[in-house]
């Protein structure tokens, strides 16, 4: 059985363009894709910090050094130029891969250029078998909760 984990994210990128009448997707500067390990045509989730929208789309590789973060097609209705977004990719891991997995986190400046020294790998610090989940939210907790008289 596999479980879904963060693979990579581009953190706080700025939307530079929206193109409603273009075939749907998100165009991302090639330098950001290379730094994150996200590849063209990969499914990503886009989290709009400004308005709370979350949506999925696929990646188009933009020109290197362009700083491009362009939402195309229907996704163009979910953000405005200047909005800050987090672009997230996930992967499926087997139990024996979880503890050694290191997601890639790419930080950018206001022009969507890489911020040297801030790129990091988000560590997995807990034993995945010890995480407990609240049954209504599937969110991990660090404590034992009482739900309907049952310890989870």
Secondary structure, DSSP 4 states (H G I P E B T S, - for coil): -EEEEEEEEEEEEEP-EEETTS-SEEEEEHHHHHHHT--TT-EEEEEETTT--EEEEEEEEE-TTS--EEEEGGGGGG--TT-EEEEEEEEEEEGGGTTT--EEEEEB-TTS-B-TT--EEE---S-GGG-EE-TTT--EESS--EETTEE-
